[in-house]
Each structure stands twice: as structure tokens, then as C-alpha cells.
Amino acid sequence: SYEAVVAGTPDAPQQQWQDLHAPIAADWERRPLRIIHATGKPSHTRWQWLESWNHLGQAVSRLELQPVTGRTHQLRLHMQHLGHPMLGDALYAPDSIAASAPRLLLHARELSLLHPVSGVPMQWHCPTPF
């Protein structure tokens, strides 16, 4: 699970999971960027709106994100595709939104997996620092 702060307020009920399916392809002319394109690889992100507030005169929102697939830049690109780019995102956000935070406001909050040798379930938690 990830948390991100995005520009604007998504049009979705608070704390209800939404599914975003948008295929991702390489943007060959602007590598390493990616684009949403019909011929791209299937990409699926689950997300939910947690809260919104005013930051430097603009509405921003905290979202929880769960990548179902693992495409390069998937979370950043899917949020931009929804019309809510991440604050501090120098690759996909407009300059004003990219400059509104000192870093990309995307954080891996929880990681869970089965240990590849023992098969024991493992979990790590790291509180979101923003």
C-alpha cells in the first residue's frame, strides 16, 4: 500500500475503493516517460480518497494506492491520467504542481510478501512522513 498527496479532490466517495484500468506504454520519444495508450500493457491500480485540504491556495488530497500490476511509473501516471497529479512529481505533473512540494509525495507505507525460501508471510510498515 502506498500513500500519495495529489492535486485537487477526486470525484469519489471517501474511503471507498476505486479501480483504474489504463494501459501503459513507453513514450519512445521522451524516454523514460510512459503514456496511457490503447496498445500499452494492461495496468490496474486500486485507490481510495482519504482526505482533502487546502495547500498553498489549492485543494489537495491524500489517497491510498494499491498497484495490482507493477508497471514502471504506474501510480504516478495513473493519478495524472485521473487529472490529479502527485505533488512534487517532476515527470508527470505540471510545473506548478511539481514545485508545490520539496519532493515527490508518494510513500510506500506497507509491503507484504511470502518469504521466497521459507514461505513465511512477512510484513513491513513505515508511517507516511508527510
C-alpha positions in Angstrom: 0.0 0.0 0.0 1.2 3.5 -0.9 0.0 7.0 0.2 0.2 10.0 -2.1 -0.8 13.6 -2.0 -2.4 14.7 -5.2 -3.7 18.0 -6.7 -7.4 18.5 -6.5 -10.2 16.4 -5.0 -11.1 13.2 -6.8 -14.8 12.7 -7.6 -15.2 9.5 -5.5 -16.7 8.6 -2.1 -14.3 8.9 0.8 -12.7 5.6 1.8 -14.3 3.5 -0.9 -12.0 1.6 -3.2 -12.0 2.6 -6.9 -10.4 0.6 -9.7 -8.5 2.2 -12.5 -7.6 0.2 -15.6 -5.4 2.2 -18.1 -2.9 0.5 -20.3 0.7 1.9 -20.1 3.2 2.1 -22.9 6.7 3.5 -23.3 6.8 7.0 -24.7 9.7 6.3 -27.0 10.4 9.9 -28.0 10.5 11.0 -24.4 12.0 8.0 -22.5 12.0 7.2 -19.6 8.4 8.6 -19.6 5.4 6.4 -20.1 2.0 7.2 -21.6 -1.5 5.8 -21.3 -2.2 4.2 -24.7 -4.6 1.6 -26.1 -1.7 -0.6 -27.2 0.1 -0.5 -23.8 0.3 -3.3 -21.3 -2.7 -3.8 -19.1 -2.3 -1.8 -15.8 -4.6 -1.8 -12.8 -4.5 0.4 -9.7 -6.8 0.4 -6.8 -7.2 3.7 -5.0 -9.3 5.4 -2.3 -9.6 9.0 -1.3 -8.7 9.6 2.4 -8.9 13.3 3.0 -8.6 16.8 1.3 -7.4 20.2 2.5 -6.1 23.5 1.2 -2.3 23.7 0.5 -0.8 27.0 -0.8 -4.2 28.1 -2.1 -5.0 24.9 -3.9 -7.1 21.8 -3.0 -5.0 18.7 -2.4 -6.0 15.2 -1.3 -4.4 12.2 0.4 -5.0 8.9 -1.4 -4.2 5.3 -0.6 -3.0 3.5 -3.6 -2.6 -0.2 -4.3 -0.9 -1.3 -7.6 -2.4 -4.6 -8.8 0.1 -4.7 -11.7 3.6 -3.3 -11.4 4.3 -1.1 -14.4 7.0 1.5 -14.4 5.7 4.8 -13.1 2.2 3.2 -12.8 1.0 5.1 -9.7 2.3 8.5 -10.9 0.9 8.0 -14.4 -2.5 6.7 -13.3 -3.0 9.6 -10.9 -2.0 12.1 -13.7 -4.4 10.3 -16.0 -7.3 10.8 -13.5 -6.5 14.5 -13.5 -4.9 14.5 -10.1 -1.1 14.5 -10.5 1.1 14.0 -7.4 2.6 17.0 -5.7 6.4 17.1 -6.3 6.2 14.9 -9.5 8.8 16.4 -11.8 8.0 13.9 -14.6 4.2 13.9 -14.9 2.8 17.0 -13.1 2.5 20.5 -14.5 5.4 22.7 -13.2 3.2 24.5 -10.6 2.2 21.2 -9.0 5.7 19.7 -9.3 7.1 22.8 -7.5 4.4 22.8 -4.7 6.3 20.2 -2.7 10.1 19.7 -2.0 9.9 16.0 -3.1 7.5 13.5 -4.7 4.7 13.0 -2.2 4.5 9.2 -2.8 5.3 6.8 0.0 5.4 3.0 0.3 3.6 2.6 3.6 3.2 -1.2 3.7 4.9 -4.2 2.0 3.7 -7.8 2.4 5.1 -10.9 0.8 5.8 -14.6 1.3 9.5 -15.3 2.0 10.9 -16.9 -1.1 12.7 -19.7 0.8 10.7 -20.3 4.0 7.2 -19.3 2.7 6.6 -17.4 5.9 4.4 -14.3 5.5 6.4 -11.1 6.1 5.1 -7.5 6.5 6.8 -4.2 6.8 5.2 -0.9 7.9 6.6 2.6 7.6 4.4 5.5 8.6 3.9 8.2 5.9 6.2 11.1 6.7 4.0 13.8 5.1 
